[in-house]
Amino acid sequence: MADTGAPAPRSRLGGLLRDLATPLTVAIVGLLASIYVNNKQSLEANQRAFAELISQREGADTNLRIEMFKTVLEGFLRQGTDNIPDQILKLEILAYNFNESLDLGPLFQDVFRKVSASPAGDVNRDRLTRVASNVVFKQVEALTFELGVSEPAPVIDFEELAKNPAGISDLLNAPIQLKYSAEDALRHPPRRFKLDVFGRDEAKKELTLHLVVSPPGQLGMEVKPEIDVKFSVGYFDFPAINNTRLSNGERCAVVVRNMDDASAKISLVYFPANRAGLKDRMYVEEILNQMSQIK
């Protein structure tokens, strides 16, 4: 007689495993889902806590800067203050903390006039120009970070300039392009920049320049320029605030890197408009153009 009872345990075991498979799968999936939800909630809670911490820190920093600004500016503008070192100190505080939101040029020029007429003029003048040079350096670094360009011009020799009453032409005369990626560079083609120097004001430590900028993508010498302007630039003209507005959401500025009695060193700074200082607000059409590009 055949042994028909042997497979029964394996059959019952297989049936038992099949019966357990569904609830076991459900339990494992539920456990994994619970772990995922808990991790996601924990991550979101950490992100909210981090955002609140950053917001509180930014709020505290803003309040501190407001109080600092009020205290320093009120002291600086108080009538009858003839203590030049004290004014330079307050100007240093303003320059290093608010240079992107305030046009500090008039304050620098006012203190410079007082310094020039004071007995300790050389020491204070050097200190004042050093502060201005540091601010210019920091702003140029910020404006040219990743995308912008700083193009140095040849050194301007004042003796040579004095021998040429008509000025020195073509300190710069070359196409320059922002450092966008290949795709974005198609929307920001190069421009031709031409820079001439006509003279200098020795008392104010300023240069008289002529800047010509072509429309984007039009590099020929015969092209009608988009910008053709004469202006003065000195130590106290900061590029984040004192710049020339170009089309296509772009800006340019000329900065004084160094100047003494014999020569001057200047640079042309070319950068996207959204890098400019808070005071230099973008036009509505520029904002809409950038939004369409992002879209």
C-alpha angles and dihedrals in degrees: 000000000000120000102241097164098070100082093047097089093050091047092050090047091051091050090048091052091049090050091050096044097077099048090041091052091047091050093049093047090048091050093049091046090050091050091048093049092047092049091048092049091047091050092049091048091051091048092050091048091049092048091049091048092050091046092051092047092049090048092051091047091049092050091048091050091049092053091044091050094049094047097045097041094046090050091046095050096042109125119247096030107142098159099115098187088052091051091048090051092052090046089053090054091050093045096050095044108032106025094119096050102038133052097231094174095100091051091049091048092048092051090043091057090051091046092051090055096045127095093240092048099136096052095045092042091055091048092049095048090046090057091048092048091051092051091048091050093050093047094049090050090051095044094049097041108133097330111032129081131219111199115190119217124215115275112274110231109207093205090056090045090053090054091054110059089179090059134240115294131211102019079156127012111155144104114266128188132193116247098252124148118266094268096046092041089069088065092046107045120179124277131209114243121197121186128185132176121219104178148312140250105225095192095052094035091233136138127216109225139180117215125191120183126183125220113267113285095009107106103160120118091230094057117115105252123241091211126030110163142147119213145150123249131187143158092291099056108101118200098219088063107018103055140125118254114231132185123260093047096294139128138193135192140178118228134191109234096180138348134181136158093285107038149353134222119209137174136202114229119202118185146148116278093239089066093061123107124279091256091059098073121192120244118248093249090053091053092048090048092053091046091053090050091051090049 
